[in-house]
Amino acid sequence: MVIPGLGQILNQEIKKGGFILGAVFLLFVAGSIKLVFIVKAMFGRPESGPLVLSQALEQYDLLLMIGAFLMIWLYSVVDAYLQARIKER
């Protein structure tokens, strides 16, 4: 339940597990880069200037990445559990 894709690998679904691990890794890297840009923009703008609407909307990209990660994680857990139950029978 901690590492998305590991359950699929344990269930002998190597390709599916590798794909999920790769997707989570890419989301992690993209989210980390986006977070660096957000923090840099927050500390780089003058205090008196208002936050521009386009800058505020760019921060929602990070929320979308977190949502995508949560969906992949939930799918990974449920799929690994159901496949393990099927193989157990």
PDB file of N, CA, C and O in Angstrom, chain B, residues numbered from 101:
ATOM      1  N   MET B 101       0.807  -1.201   0.000  1.00  0.00           N
ATOM      2  CA  MET B 101       0.000   0.000   0.000  1.00  0.00           C
ATOM      3  C   MET B 101       0.848   1.262   0.000  1.00  0.00           C
ATOM      4  O   MET B 101       0.328   2.356  -0.221  1.00  0.00           O
ATOM      5  N   VAL B 102       2.142   1.127   0.244  1.00  0.00           N
ATOM      6  CA  VAL B 102       2.979   2.316   0.337  1.00  0.00           C
ATOM      7  C   VAL B 102       3.524   2.727  -1.028  1.00  0.00           C
ATOM      8  O   VAL B 102       3.539   3.912  -1.360  1.00  0.00           O
ATOM      9  N   ILE B 103       3.970   1.753  -1.818  1.00  0.00           N
ATOM     10  CA  ILE B 103       4.582   2.048  -3.110  1.00  0.00           C
ATOM     11  C   ILE B 103       3.637   1.585  -4.212  1.00  0.00           C
ATOM     12  O   ILE B 103       3.459   0.380  -4.392  1.00  0.00           O
ATOM     13  N   PRO B 104       3.023   2.513  -4.957  1.00  0.00           N
ATOM     14  CA  PRO B 104       2.119   2.122  -6.038  1.00  0.00           C
ATOM     15  C   PRO B 104       2.860   1.311  -7.103  1.00  0.00           C
ATOM     16  O   PRO B 104       3.920   1.715  -7.581  1.00  0.00           O
ATOM     17  N   GLY B 105       2.290   0.168  -7.463  1.00  0.00           N
ATOM     18  CA  GLY B 105       2.877  -0.694  -8.474  1.00  0.00           C
ATOM     19  C   GLY B 105       3.583  -1.906  -7.896  1.00  0.00           C
ATOM     20  O   GLY B 105       3.753  -2.911  -8.586  1.00  0.00           O
ATOM     21  N   LEU B 106       3.991  -1.826  -6.651  1.00  0.00           N
ATOM     22  CA  LEU B 106       4.702  -2.948  -6.036  1.00  0.00           C
ATOM     23  C   LEU B 106       3.786  -4.153  -5.852  1.00  0.00           C
ATOM     24  O   LEU B 106       4.237  -5.291  -5.974  1.00  0.00           O
ATOM     25  N   GLY B 107       2.525  -3.923  -5.563  1.00  0.00           N
ATOM     26  CA  GLY B 107       1.568  -5.023  -5.436  1.00  0.00           C
ATOM     27  C   GLY B 107       1.383  -5.761  -6.748  1.00  0.00           C
ATOM     28  O   GLY B 107       1.241  -6.984  -6.761  1.00  0.00           O
ATOM     29  N   GLN B 108       1.383  -5.032  -7.844  1.00  0.00           N
ATOM     30  CA  GLN B 108       1.260  -5.663  -9.153  1.00  0.00           C
ATOM     31  C   GLN B 108       2.496  -6.512  -9.447  1.00  0.00           C
ATOM     32  O   GLN B 108       2.386  -7.604 -10.004  1.00  0.00           O
ATOM     33  N   ILE B 109       3.656  -6.012  -9.077  1.00  0.00           N
ATOM     34  CA  ILE B 109       4.883  -6.778  -9.289  1.00  0.00           C
ATOM     35  C   ILE B 109       4.872  -8.045  -8.450  1.00  0.00           C
ATOM     36  O   ILE B 109       5.286  -9.105  -8.918  1.00  0.00           O
ATOM     37  N   LEU B 110       4.395  -7.940  -7.204  1.00  0.00           N
ATOM     38  CA  LEU B 110       4.294  -9.127  -6.350  1.00  0.00           C
ATOM     39  C   LEU B 110       3.279 -10.131  -6.888  1.00  0.00           C
ATOM     40  O   LEU B 110       3.405 -11.332  -6.649  1.00  0.00           O
ATOM     41  N   ASN B 111       2.284  -9.649  -7.605  1.00  0.00           N
ATOM     42  CA  ASN B 111       1.275 -10.516  -8.220  1.00  0.00           C
ATOM     43  C   ASN B 111       1.713 -11.026  -9.595  1.00  0.00           C
ATOM     44  O   ASN B 111       0.900 -11.570 -10.342  1.00  0.00           O
ATOM     45  N   GLN B 112       2.973 -10.857  -9.926  1.00  0.00           N
ATOM     46  CA  GLN B 112       3.556 -11.309 -11.197  1.00  0.00           C
ATOM     47  C   GLN B 112       3.012 -10.541 -12.403  1.00  0.00           C
ATOM     48  O   GLN B 112       3.018 -11.065 -13.517  1.00  0.00           O
ATOM     49  N   GLU B 113       2.548  -9.322 -12.201  1.00  0.00           N
ATOM     50  CA  GLU B 113       2.120  -8.444 -13.291  1.00  0.00           C
ATOM     51  C   GLU B 113       3.191  -7.368 -13.458  1.00  0.00           C
ATOM     52  O   GLU B 113       3.001  -6.207 -13.096  1.00  0.00           O
ATOM     53  N   ILE B 114       4.319  -7.794 -14.018  1.00  0.00           N
ATOM     54  CA  ILE B 114       5.513  -6.957 -14.067  1.00  0.00           C
ATOM     55  C   ILE B 114       5.306  -5.710 -14.931  1.00  0.00           C
ATOM     56  O   ILE B 114       5.684  -4.609 -14.530  1.00  0.00           O
ATOM     57  N   LYS B 115       4.712  -5.876 -16.104  1.00  0.00           N
ATOM     58  CA  LYS B 115       4.525  -4.723 -16.997  1.00  0.00           C
ATOM     59  C   LYS B 115       3.602  -3.679 -16.379  1.00  0.00           C
ATOM     60  O   LYS B 115       3.889  -2.482 -16.421  1.00  0.00           O
ATOM     61  N   LYS B 116       2.490  -4.140 -15.805  1.00  0.00           N
ATOM     62  CA  LYS B 116       1.552  -3.202 -15.182  1.00  0.00           C
ATOM     63  C   LYS B 116       2.193  -2.502 -13.992  1.00  0.00           C
ATOM     64  O   LYS B 116       2.031  -1.294 -13.818  1.00  0.00           O
ATOM     65  N   GLY B 117       2.919  -3.255 -13.173  1.00  0.00           N
ATOM     66  CA  GLY B 117       3.595  -2.667 -12.022  1.00  0.00           C
ATOM     67  C   GLY B 117       4.663  -1.667 -12.431  1.00  0.00           C
ATOM     68  O   GLY B 117       4.803  -0.612 -11.813  1.00  0.00           O
ATOM     69  N   GLY B 118       5.417  -2.001 -13.475  1.00  0.00           N
ATOM     70  CA  GLY B 118       6.434  -1.079 -13.968  1.00  0.00           C
ATOM     71  C   GLY B 118       5.837   0.194 -14.529  1.00  0.00           C
ATOM     72  O   GLY B 118       6.370   1.286 -14.331  1.00  0.00           O
ATOM     73  N   PHE B 119       4.719   0.043 -15.233  1.00  0.00           N
ATOM     74  CA  PHE B 119       4.038   1.224 -15.772  1.00  0.00           C
ATOM     75  C   PHE B 119       3.550   2.135 -14.642  1.00  0.00           C
ATOM     76  O   PHE B 119       3.712   3.353 -14.711  1.00  0.00           O
ATOM     77  N   ILE B 120       2.959   1.551 -13.616  1.00  0.00           N
ATOM     78  CA  ILE B 120       2.460   2.343 -12.488  1.00  0.00           C
ATOM     79  C   ILE B 120       3.618   3.007 -11.749  1.00  0.00           C
ATOM     80  O   ILE B 120       3.539   4.184 -11.398  1.00  0.00           O
ATOM     81  N   LEU B 121       4.700   2.249 -11.511  1.00  0.00           N
ATOM     82  CA  LEU B 121       5.872   2.837 -10.853  1.00  0.00           C
ATOM     83  C   LEU B 121       6.442   3.994 -11.677  1.00  0.00           C
ATOM     84  O   LEU B 121       6.813   5.031 -11.127  1.00  0.00           O
ATOM     85  N   GLY B 122       6.510   3.812 -12.993  1.00  0.00           N
ATOM     86  CA  GLY B 122       7.020   4.870 -13.861  1.00  0.00           C
ATOM     87  C   GLY B 122       6.140   6.106 -13.845  1.00  0.00           C
ATOM     88  O   GLY B 122       6.639   7.231 -13.810  1.00  0.00           O
ATOM     89  N   ALA B 123       4.822   5.896 -13.870  1.00  0.00           N
ATOM     90  CA  ALA B 123       3.891   7.026 -13.850  1.00  0.00           C
ATOM     91  C   ALA B 123       4.013   7.800 -12.542  1.00  0.00           C
ATOM     92  O   ALA B 123       4.001   9.031 -12.545  1.00  0.00           O
ATOM     93  N   VAL B 124       4.130   7.091 -11.436  1.00  0.00           N
ATOM     94  CA  VAL B 124       4.258   7.753 -10.135  1.00  0.00           C
ATOM     95  C   VAL B 124       5.586   8.504 -10.061  1.00  0.00           C
ATOM     96  O   VAL B 124       5.650   9.612  -9.527  1.00  0.00           O
ATOM     97  N   PHE B 125       6.641   7.900 -10.596  1.00  0.00           N
ATOM     98  CA  PHE B 125       7.943   8.569 -10.587  1.00  0.00           C
ATOM     99  C   PHE B 125       7.895   9.862 -11.406  1.00  0.00           C
ATOM    100  O   PHE B 125       8.393  10.898 -10.965  1.00  0.00           O
ATOM    101  N   LEU B 126       7.297   9.797 -12.595  1.00  0.00           N
ATOM    102  CA  LEU B 126       7.191  11.003 -13.432  1.00  0.00           C
ATOM    103  C   LEU B 126       6.354  12.088 -12.760  1.00  0.00           C
ATOM    104  O   LEU B 126       6.699  13.268 -12.824  1.00  0.00           O
ATOM    105  N   LEU B 127       5.255  11.693 -12.117  1.00  0.00           N
ATOM    106  CA  LEU B 127       4.440  12.677 -11.395  1.00  0.00           C
ATOM    107  C   LEU B 127       5.226  13.293 -10.238  1.00  0.00           C
ATOM    108  O   LEU B 127       5.108  14.489  -9.972  1.00  0.00           O
ATOM    109  N   PHE B 128       6.025  12.478  -9.553  1.00  0.00           N
ATOM    110  CA  PHE B 128       6.829  12.987  -8.445  1.00  0.00           C
ATOM    111  C   PHE B 128       7.856  14.003  -8.931  1.00  0.00           C
ATOM    112  O   PHE B 128       8.021  15.066  -8.331  1.00  0.00           O
ATOM    113  N   VAL B 129       8.541  13.672 -10.019  1.00  0.00           N
ATOM    114  CA  VAL B 129       9.547  14.588 -10.561  1.00  0.00           C
ATOM    115  C   VAL B 129       8.888  15.875 -11.057  1.00  0.00           C
ATOM    116  O   VAL B 129       9.365  16.970 -10.759  1.00  0.00           O
ATOM    117  N   ALA B 130       7.791  15.748 -11.816  1.00  0.00           N
ATOM    118  CA  ALA B 130       7.100  16.932 -12.331  1.00  0.00           C
ATOM    119  C   ALA B 130       6.554  17.785 -11.194  1.00  0.00           C
ATOM    120  O   ALA B 130       6.637  19.012 -11.246  1.00  0.00           O
ATOM    121  N   GLY B 131       5.996  17.150 -10.169  1.00  0.00           N
ATOM    122  CA  GLY B 131       5.479  17.892  -9.017  1.00  0.00           C
ATOM    123  C   GLY B 131       6.570  18.604  -8.250  1.00  0.00           C
ATOM    124  O   GLY B 131       6.376  19.725  -7.780  1.00  0.00           O
ATOM    125  N   SER B 132       7.724  17.956  -8.120  1.00  0.00           N
ATOM    126  CA  SER B 132       8.844  18.584  -7.416  1.00  0.00           C
ATOM    127  C   SER B 132       9.343  19.811  -8.177  1.00  0.00           C
ATOM    128  O   SER B 132       9.617  20.851  -7.578  1.00  0.00           O
ATOM    129  N   ILE B 133       9.457  19.683  -9.491  1.00  0.00           N
ATOM    130  CA  ILE B 133       9.896  20.816 -10.300  1.00  0.00           C
ATOM    131  C   ILE B 133       8.877  21.954 -10.219  1.00  0.00           C
ATOM    132  O   ILE B 133       9.254  23.118 -10.080  1.00  0.00           O
ATOM    133  N   LYS B 134       7.605  21.623 -10.305  1.00  0.00           N
ATOM    134  CA  LYS B 134       6.547  22.644 -10.220  1.00  0.00           C
ATOM    135  C   LYS B 134       6.571  23.339  -8.863  1.00  0.00           C
ATOM    136  O   LYS B 134       6.390  24.554  -8.779  1.00  0.00           O
ATOM    137  N   LEU B 135       6.796  22.569  -7.806  1.00  0.00           N
ATOM    138  CA  LEU B 135       6.853  23.144  -6.464  1.00  0.00           C
ATOM    139  C   LEU B 135       8.024  24.120  -6.333  1.00  0.00           C
ATOM    140  O   LEU B 135       7.898  25.162  -5.690  1.00  0.00           O
ATOM    141  N   VAL B 136       9.149  23.785  -6.937  1.00  0.00           N
ATOM    142  CA  VAL B 136      10.300  24.697  -6.906  1.00  0.00           C
ATOM    143  C   VAL B 136       9.952  26.010  -7.599  1.00  0.00           C
ATOM    144  O   VAL B 136      10.288  27.082  -7.095  1.00  0.00           O
ATOM    145  N   PHE B 137       9.283  25.939  -8.747  1.00  0.00           N
ATOM    146  CA  PHE B 137       8.904  27.161  -9.458  1.00  0.00           C
ATOM    147  C   PHE B 137       7.890  27.983  -8.662  1.00  0.00           C
ATOM    148  O   PHE B 137       7.951  29.212  -8.667  1.00  0.00           O
ATOM    149  N   ILE B 138       6.971  27.321  -7.987  1.00  0.00           N
ATOM    150  CA  ILE B 138       5.983  28.043  -7.179  1.00  0.00           C
ATOM    151  C   ILE B 138       6.662  28.770  -6.028  1.00  0.00           C
ATOM    152  O   ILE B 138       6.387  29.945  -5.783  1.00  0.00           O
ATOM    153  N   VAL B 139       7.545  28.076  -5.323  1.00  0.00           N
ATOM    154  CA  VAL B 139       8.243  28.699  -4.189  1.00  0.00           C
ATOM    155  C   VAL B 139       9.132  29.839  -4.678  1.00  0.00           C
ATOM    156  O   VAL B 139       9.207  30.894  -4.049  1.00  0.00           O
ATOM    157  N   LYS B 140       9.801  29.618  -5.799  1.00  0.00           N
ATOM    158  CA  LYS B 140      10.658  30.666  -6.355  1.00  0.00           C
ATOM    159  C   LYS B 140       9.842  31.897  -6.739  1.00  0.00           C
ATOM    160  O   LYS B 140      10.280  33.025  -6.511  1.00  0.00           O
ATOM    161  N   ALA B 141       8.663  31.692  -7.319  1.00  0.00           N
ATOM    162  CA  ALA B 141       7.800  32.814  -7.698  1.00  0.00           C
ATOM    163  C   ALA B 141       7.261  33.542  -6.470  1.00  0.00           C
ATOM    164  O   ALA B 141       7.106  34.763  -6.484  1.00  0.00           O
ATOM    165  N   MET B 142       6.976  32.788  -5.406  1.00  0.00           N
ATOM    166  CA  MET B 142       6.446  33.410  -4.195  1.00  0.00           C
ATOM    167  C   MET B 142       7.487  34.321  -3.544  1.00  0.00           C
ATOM    168  O   MET B 142       7.156  35.407  -3.069  1.00  0.00           O
ATOM    169  N   PHE B 143       8.732  33.880  -3.522  1.00  0.00           N
ATOM    170  CA  PHE B 143       9.764  34.682  -2.875  1.00  0.00           C
ATOM    171  C   PHE B 143      10.379  35.711  -3.813  1.00  0.00           C
ATOM    172  O   PHE B 143      11.060  36.631  -3.360  1.00  0.00           O
ATOM    173  N   GLY B 144      10.146  35.567  -5.118  1.00  0.00           N
ATOM    174  CA  GLY B 144      10.737  36.480  -6.075  1.00  0.00           C
ATOM    175  C   GLY B 144       9.902  37.702  -6.377  1.00  0.00           C
ATOM    176  O   GLY B 144      10.423  38.683  -6.907  1.00  0.00           O
ATOM    177  N   ARG B 145       8.614  37.673  -6.054  1.00  0.00           N
ATOM    178  CA  ARG B 145       7.769  38.821  -6.394  1.00  0.00           C
ATOM    179  C   ARG B 145       7.780  39.830  -5.249  1.00  0.00           C
ATOM    180  O   ARG B 145       7.927  39.449  -4.088  1.00  0.00           O
ATOM    181  N   PRO B 146       7.628  41.094  -5.565  1.00  0.00           N
ATOM    182  CA  PRO B 146       7.617  42.114  -4.514  1.00  0.00           C
ATOM    183  C   PRO B 146       6.373  41.977  -3.628  1.00  0.00           C
ATOM    184  O   PRO B 146       5.314  41.541  -4.077  1.00  0.00           O
ATOM    185  N   GLU B 147       6.528  42.347  -2.409  1.00  0.00           N
ATOM    186  CA  GLU B 147       5.441  42.227  -1.435  1.00  0.00           C
ATOM    187  C   GLU B 147       4.235  43.093  -1.786  1.00  0.00           C
ATOM    188  O   GLU B 147       3.099  42.717  -1.496  1.00  0.00           O
ATOM    189  N   SER B 148       4.467  44.235  -2.402  1.00  0.00           N
ATOM    190  CA  SER B 148       3.359  45.145  -2.656  1.00  0.00           C
ATOM    191  C   SER B 148       2.535  44.739  -3.875  1.00  0.00           C
ATOM    192  O   SER B 148       1.386  45.162  -4.003  1.00  0.00           O
ATOM    193  N   GLY B 149       3.094  43.930  -4.768  1.00  0.00           N
ATOM    194  CA  GLY B 149       2.381  43.559  -5.987  1.00  0.00           C
ATOM    195  C   GLY B 149       1.394  42.425  -5.736  1.00  0.00           C
ATOM    196  O   GLY B 149       1.710  41.472  -5.024  1.00  0.00           O
ATOM    197  N   PRO B 150       0.201  42.524  -6.317  1.00  0.00           N
ATOM    198  CA  PRO B 150      -0.778  41.455  -6.123  1.00  0.00           C
ATOM    199  C   PRO B 150      -0.415  40.227  -6.956  1.00  0.00           C
ATOM    200  O   PRO B 150       0.297  40.326  -7.956  1.00  0.00           O
ATOM    201  N   LEU B 151      -0.908  39.091  -6.532  1.00  0.00           N
ATOM    202  CA  LEU B 151      -0.702  37.849  -7.266  1.00  0.00           C
ATOM    203  C   LEU B 151      -1.558  37.883  -8.523  1.00  0.00           C
ATOM    204  O   LEU B 151      -2.779  38.020  -8.447  1.00  0.00           O
ATOM    205  N   VAL B 152      -0.925  37.759  -9.660  1.00  0.00           N
ATOM    206  CA  VAL B 152      -1.628  37.804 -10.938  1.00  0.00           C
ATOM    207  C   VAL B 152      -2.450  36.523 -11.085  1.00  0.00           C
ATOM    208  O   VAL B 152      -2.047  35.456 -10.622  1.00  0.00           O
ATOM    209  N   LEU B 153      -3.614  36.646 -11.742  1.00  0.00           N
ATOM    210  CA  LEU B 153      -4.516  35.508 -11.892  1.00  0.00           C
ATOM    211  C   LEU B 153      -3.836  34.336 -12.598  1.00  0.00           C
ATOM    212  O   LEU B 153      -4.050  33.186 -12.214  1.00  0.00           O
ATOM    213  N   SER B 154      -3.029  34.598 -13.612  1.00  0.00           N
ATOM    214  CA  SER B 154      -2.365  33.508 -14.327  1.00  0.00           C
ATOM    215  C   SER B 154      -1.379  32.778 -13.420  1.00  0.00           C
ATOM    216  O   SER B 154      -1.209  31.564 -13.533  1.00  0.00           O
ATOM    217  N   GLN B 155      -0.727  33.519 -12.518  1.00  0.00           N
ATOM    218  CA  GLN B 155       0.182  32.877 -11.569  1.00  0.00           C
ATOM    219  C   GLN B 155      -0.583  32.010 -10.579  1.00  0.00           C
ATOM    220  O   GLN B 155      -0.123  30.930 -10.208  1.00  0.00           O
ATOM    221  N   ALA B 156      -1.738  32.478 -10.157  1.00  0.00           N
ATOM    222  CA  ALA B 156      -2.543  31.706  -9.221  1.00  0.00           C
ATOM    223  C   ALA B 156      -3.064  30.428  -9.878  1.00  0.00           C
ATOM    224  O   ALA B 156      -3.115  29.379  -9.236  1.00  0.00           O
ATOM    225  N   LEU B 157      -3.451  30.510 -11.152  1.00  0.00           N
ATOM    226  CA  LEU B 157      -3.952  29.326 -11.849  1.00  0.00           C
ATOM    227  C   LEU B 157      -2.848  28.311 -12.106  1.00  0.00           C
ATOM    228  O   LEU B 157      -3.116  27.110 -12.155  1.00  0.00           O
ATOM    229  N   GLU B 158      -1.612  28.771 -12.272  1.00  0.00           N
ATOM    230  CA  GLU B 158      -0.500  27.860 -12.476  1.00  0.00           C
ATOM    231  C   GLU B 158      -0.279  26.987 -11.247  1.00  0.00           C
ATOM    232  O   GLU B 158       0.212  25.865 -11.374  1.00  0.00           O
ATOM    233  N   GLN B 159      -0.624  27.469 -10.083  1.00  0.00           N
ATOM    234  CA  GLN B 159      -0.441  26.684  -8.865  1.00  0.00           C
ATOM    235  C   GLN B 159      -1.404  25.510  -8.812  1.00  0.00           C
ATOM    236  O   GLN B 159      -1.153  24.543  -8.093  1.00  0.00           O
ATOM    237  N   TYR B 160      -2.501  25.573  -9.558  1.00  0.00           N
ATOM    238  CA  TYR B 160      -3.440  24.458  -9.571  1.00  0.00           C
ATOM    239  C   TYR B 160      -2.891  23.252 -10.317  1.00  0.00           C
ATOM    240  O   TYR B 160      -3.400  22.142 -10.160  1.00  0.00           O
ATOM    241  N   ASP B 161      -1.850  23.460 -11.135  1.00  0.00           N
ATOM    242  CA  ASP B 161      -1.203  22.320 -11.793  1.00  0.00           C
ATOM    243  C   ASP B 161      -0.673  21.341 -10.756  1.00  0.00           C
ATOM    244  O   ASP B 161      -0.767  20.127 -10.937  1.00  0.00           O
ATOM    245  N   LEU B 162      -0.122  21.865  -9.680  1.00  0.00           N
ATOM    246  CA  LEU B 162       0.398  21.009  -8.619  1.00  0.00           C
ATOM    247  C   LEU B 162      -0.732  20.207  -7.977  1.00  0.00           C
ATOM    248  O   LEU B 162      -0.556  19.030  -7.661  1.00  0.00           O
ATOM    249  N   LEU B 163      -1.884  20.837  -7.785  1.00  0.00           N
ATOM    250  CA  LEU B 163      -3.025  20.120  -7.222  1.00  0.00           C
ATOM    251  C   LEU B 163      -3.510  19.027  -8.164  1.00  0.00           C
ATOM    252  O   LEU B 163      -3.916  17.956  -7.713  1.00  0.00           O
ATOM    253  N   LEU B 164      -3.473  19.287  -9.462  1.00  0.00           N
ATOM    254  CA  LEU B 164      -3.851  18.266 -10.436  1.00  0.00           C
ATOM    255  C   LEU B 164      -2.886  17.091 -10.390  1.00  0.00           C
ATOM    256  O   LEU B 164      -3.304  15.939 -10.512  1.00  0.00           O
ATOM    257  N   MET B 165      -1.611  17.369 -10.217  1.00  0.00           N
ATOM    258  CA  MET B 165      -0.622  16.290 -10.117  1.00  0.00           C
ATOM    259  C   MET B 165      -0.842  15.456  -8.855  1.00  0.00           C
ATOM    260  O   MET B 165      -0.713  14.232  -8.883  1.00  0.00           O
ATOM    261  N   ILE B 166      -1.167  16.111  -7.770  1.00  0.00           N
ATOM    262  CA  ILE B 166      -1.448  15.383  -6.530  1.00  0.00           C
ATOM    263  C   ILE B 166      -2.703  14.536  -6.695  1.00  0.00           C
ATOM    264  O   ILE B 166      -2.746  13.395  -6.235  1.00  0.00           O
ATOM    265  N   GLY B 167      -3.728  15.089  -7.349  1.00  0.00           N
ATOM    266  CA  GLY B 167      -4.948  14.322  -7.612  1.00  0.00           C
ATOM    267  C   GLY B 167      -4.684  13.121  -8.498  1.00  0.00           C
ATOM    268  O   GLY B 167      -5.223  12.041  -8.259  1.00  0.00           O
ATOM    269  N   ALA B 168      -3.855  13.299  -9.524  1.00  0.00           N
ATOM    270  CA  ALA B 168      -3.506  12.175 -10.402  1.00  0.00           C
ATOM    271  C   ALA B 168      -2.754  11.106  -9.626  1.00  0.00           C
ATOM    272  O   ALA B 168      -2.998   9.914  -9.818  1.00  0.00           O
ATOM    273  N   PHE B 169      -1.835  11.521  -8.743  1.00  0.00           N
ATOM    274  CA  PHE B 169      -1.123  10.547  -7.922  1.00  0.00           C
ATOM    275  C   PHE B 169      -2.080   9.763  -7.036  1.00  0.00           C
ATOM    276  O   PHE B 169      -1.967   8.543  -6.921  1.00  0.00           O
ATOM    277  N   LEU B 170      -3.018  10.461  -6.412  1.00  0.00           N
ATOM    278  CA  LEU B 170      -3.969   9.770  -5.529  1.00  0.00           C
ATOM    279  C   LEU B 170      -4.843   8.780  -6.303  1.00  0.00           C
ATOM    280  O   LEU B 170      -5.162   7.704  -5.798  1.00  0.00           O
ATOM    281  N   MET B 171      -5.225   9.143  -7.516  1.00  0.00           N
ATOM    282  CA  MET B 171      -6.029   8.225  -8.324  1.00  0.00           C
ATOM    283  C   MET B 171      -5.218   6.995  -8.721  1.00  0.00           C
ATOM    284  O   MET B 171      -5.727   5.875  -8.670  1.00  0.00           O
ATOM    285  N   ILE B 172      -3.964   7.192  -9.116  1.00  0.00           N
ATOM    286  CA  ILE B 172      -3.109   6.060  -9.463  1.00  0.00           C
ATOM    287  C   ILE B 172      -2.870   5.190  -8.245  1.00  0.00           C
ATOM    288  O   ILE B 172      -2.902   3.963  -8.344  1.00  0.00           O
ATOM    289  N   TRP B 173      -2.633   5.803  -7.108  1.00  0.00           N
ATOM    290  CA  TRP B 173      -2.392   5.050  -5.885  1.00  0.00           C
ATOM    291  C   TRP B 173      -3.622   4.214  -5.506  1.00  0.00           C
ATOM    292  O   TRP B 173      -3.495   3.037  -5.169  1.00  0.00           O
ATOM    293  N   LEU B 174      -4.792   4.817  -5.561  1.00  0.00           N
ATOM    294  CA  LEU B 174      -6.012   4.093  -5.220  1.00  0.00           C
ATOM    295  C   LEU B 174      -6.244   2.936  -6.187  1.00  0.00           C
ATOM    296  O   LEU B 174      -6.581   1.831  -5.761  1.00  0.00           O
ATOM    297  N   TYR B 175      -6.067   3.183  -7.490  1.00  0.00           N
ATOM    298  CA  TYR B 175      -6.207   2.114  -8.481  1.00  0.00           C
ATOM    299  C   TYR B 175      -5.223   0.990  -8.195  1.00  0.00           C
ATOM    300  O   TYR B 175      -5.582  -0.185  -8.269  1.00  0.00           O
ATOM    301  N   SER B 176      -3.988   1.344  -7.870  1.00  0.00           N
ATOM    302  CA  SER B 176      -2.953   0.351  -7.621  1.00  0.00           C
ATOM    303  C   SER B 176      -3.309  -0.546  -6.437  1.00  0.00           C
ATOM    304  O   SER B 176      -3.161  -1.766  -6.507  1.00  0.00           O
ATOM    305  N   VAL B 177      -3.768   0.055  -5.376  1.00  0.00           N
ATOM    306  CA  VAL B 177      -4.114  -0.721  -4.178  1.00  0.00           C
ATOM    307  C   VAL B 177      -5.291  -1.652  -4.449  1.00  0.00           C
ATOM    308  O   VAL B 177      -5.237  -2.838  -4.125  1.00  0.00           O
ATOM    309  N   VAL B 178      -6.346  -1.119  -5.038  1.00  0.00           N
ATOM    310  CA  VAL B 178      -7.548  -1.930  -5.294  1.00  0.00           C
ATOM    311  C   VAL B 178      -7.243  -3.039  -6.298  1.00  0.00           C
ATOM    312  O   VAL B 178      -7.653  -4.182  -6.100  1.00  0.00           O
ATOM    313  N   ASP B 179      -6.528  -2.711  -7.373  1.00  0.00           N
ATOM    314  CA  ASP B 179      -6.202  -3.707  -8.389  1.00  0.00           C
ATOM    315  C   ASP B 179      -5.323  -4.817  -7.820  1.00  0.00           C
ATOM    316  O   ASP B 179      -5.567  -5.994  -8.088  1.00  0.00           O
ATOM    317  N   ALA B 180      -4.308  -4.460  -7.041  1.00  0.00           N
ATOM    318  CA  ALA B 180      -3.427  -5.478  -6.458  1.00  0.00           C
ATOM    319  C   ALA B 180      -4.212  -6.385  -5.515  1.00  0.00           C
ATOM    320  O   ALA B 180      -4.006  -7.599  -5.512  1.00  0.00           O
ATOM    321  N   TYR B 181      -5.095  -5.819  -4.730  1.00  0.00           N
ATOM    322  CA  TYR B 181      -5.892  -6.627  -3.807  1.00  0.00           C
ATOM    323  C   TYR B 181      -6.816  -7.581  -4.567  1.00  0.00           C
ATOM    324  O   TYR B 181      -6.884  -8.770  -4.254  1.00  0.00           O
ATOM    325  N   LEU B 182      -7.520  -7.056  -5.560  1.00  0.00           N
ATOM    326  CA  LEU B 182      -8.456  -7.904  -6.304  1.00  0.00           C
ATOM    327  C   LEU B 182      -7.732  -8.990  -7.093  1.00  0.00           C
ATOM    328  O   LEU B 182      -8.205 -10.125  -7.150  1.00  0.00           O
ATOM    329  N   GLN B 183      -6.607  -8.666  -7.695  1.00  0.00           N
ATOM    330  CA  GLN B 183      -5.850  -9.675  -8.440  1.00  0.00           C
ATOM    331  C   GLN B 183      -5.277 -10.737  -7.513  1.00  0.00           C
ATOM    332  O   GLN B 183      -5.220 -11.911  -7.878  1.00  0.00           O
ATOM    333  N   ALA B 184      -4.852 -10.336  -6.319  1.00  0.00           N
ATOM    334  CA  ALA B 184      -4.357 -11.311  -5.347  1.00  0.00           C
ATOM    335  C   ALA B 184      -5.465 -12.245  -4.899  1.00  0.00           C
ATOM    336  O   ALA B 184      -5.235 -13.442  -4.726  1.00  0.00           O
ATOM    337  N   ARG B 185      -6.660 -11.717  -4.711  1.00  0.00           N
ATOM    338  CA  ARG B 185      -7.797 -12.566  -4.331  1.00  0.00           C
ATOM    339  C   ARG B 185      -8.134 -13.555  -5.423  1.00  0.00           C
ATOM    340  O   ARG B 185      -8.433 -14.716  -5.143  1.00  0.00           O
ATOM    341  N   ILE B 186      -8.089 -13.098  -6.696  1.00  0.00           N
ATOM    342  CA  ILE B 186      -8.375 -13.991  -7.823  1.00  0.00           C
ATOM    343  C   ILE B 186      -7.328 -15.088  -7.912  1.00  0.00           C
ATOM    344  O   ILE B 186      -7.676 -16.248  -8.128  1.00  0.00           O
ATOM    345  N   LYS B 187      -6.063 -14.754  -7.752  1.00  0.00           N
ATOM    346  CA  LYS B 187      -4.987 -15.742  -7.838  1.00  0.00           C
ATOM    347  C   LYS B 187      -5.006 -16.689  -6.651  1.00  0.00           C
ATOM    348  O   LYS B 187      -4.558 -17.831  -6.760  1.00  0.00           O
ATOM    349  N   GLU B 188      -5.514 -16.232  -5.530  1.00  0.00           N
ATOM    350  CA  GLU B 188      -5.585 -17.062  -4.328  1.00  0.00           C
ATOM    351  C   GLU B 188      -6.584 -18.198  -4.499  1.00  0.00           C
ATOM    352  O   GLU B 188      -6.403 -19.285  -3.949  1.00  0.00           O
ATOM    353  N   ARG B 189      -7.628 -17.942  -5.255  1.00  0.00           N
ATOM    354  CA  ARG B 189      -8.651 -18.965  -5.482  1.00  0.00           C
ATOM    355  C   ARG B 189      -8.088 -19.982  -6.409  1.00  0.00           C
ATOM    356  O   ARG B 189      -8.767 -20.949  -6.752  1.00  0.00           O
TER     357      ARG B 189
END
